[in-house]
Amino acid sequence: MPRLTAAQLAYGSATVVLATLSMLLLSGVTSVVGIAVIALVALCLGLLVSVKAAHPVRAHRMDHAASAAPAPAVGSPAAAETRIPASLRR
């Protein structure tokens, strides 16, 4: 795994701190086991955020050239169906 950048470390750390504080305040947990579970969940969330920050979501383009289905052969009936609408065929 490549090393994390400074931005990824900042996002992950901020996520851990804010998630821990918010979960502790909202849940009202006072037991040691409950606090440990919340801290573990916050650490996992921070790790997820820092790793996902490395791979931003890319916009998918709808190009006809990049379509998954290959074009039908020229002489096949499927090729005729793709070129001529059904309402115009005899």
C-alpha positions in Angstrom: 0.0 0.0 0.0 1.4 3.4 -0.9 2.1 5.9 1.8 -0.7 8.3 2.8 -0.4 11.9 1.9 -0.7 14.8 4.3 -4.3 15.5 3.2 -5.3 11.9 3.7 -3.9 11.8 7.2 -5.7 15.1 8.0 -9.0 13.8 6.7 -8.6 10.5 8.5 -7.6 12.1 11.8 -10.4 14.7 11.6 -12.9 11.9 10.9 -11.7 9.9 13.9 -11.9 12.8 16.3 -15.2 14.1 15.1 -16.8 10.7 14.8 -15.7 9.7 18.3 -17.0 12.9 19.9 -20.3 12.9 18.1 -21.0 9.2 18.8 -20.1 9.6 22.5 -22.3 12.7 22.8 -25.2 11.2 21.0 -25.1 7.8 22.6 -24.5 8.8 26.2 -22.3 5.7 26.8 -20.4 5.6 30.1 -19.1 2.0 30.2 -15.6 1.2 29.2 -16.7 -1.4 26.8 -19.1 1.0 25.0 -16.4 3.7 24.8 -14.0 1.1 23.3 -16.5 0.0 20.7 -17.2 3.6 19.7 -13.4 4.3 19.5 -12.9 1.2 17.3 -15.8 2.2 15.0 -14.3 5.7 14.7 -10.9 4.3 13.9 -12.3 2.1 11.1 -14.3 5.0 9.8 -11.2 7.2 9.8 -9.2 4.5 7.9 -12.0 4.2 5.4 -12.1 7.9 4.8 -8.3 8.2 4.4 -8.1 5.3 1.9 -11.1 6.6 -0.1 -9.6 10.1 -0.3 -6.8 8.5 -2.4 -9.3 7.3 -5.1 -11.7 10.1 -6.0 -14.8 9.1 -7.9 -14.5 9.7 -11.6 -17.3 10.8 -13.8 -18.5 8.2 -16.1 -18.8 9.3 -19.7 -21.5 7.8 -22.0 -19.5 7.4 -25.2 -20.8 5.2 -27.9 -17.2 4.2 -28.8 -16.7 2.9 -25.2 -19.9 0.8 -25.0 -19.5 -2.7 -23.8 -21.6 -4.3 -26.5 -19.8 -4.9 -29.8 -21.4 -3.7 -33.1 -23.3 -6.5 -35.0 -21.9 -7.8 -38.2 -22.8 -5.9 -41.4 -24.8 -8.7 -43.0 -26.6 -10.0 -39.9 -30.3 -9.4 -39.1 -29.3 -7.7 -35.9 -27.4 -5.0 -37.9 -30.6 -4.3 -39.9 -32.6 -4.0 -36.8 -30.2 -1.4 -35.3 -30.2 0.8 -38.4 -33.9 0.7 -39.4 -36.6 1.3 -36.8 -39.3 -1.3 -36.5 -42.0 1.1 -37.5 -40.3 1.6 -40.9 -39.6 -2.0 -41.7 -42.0 -4.0 -43.8 
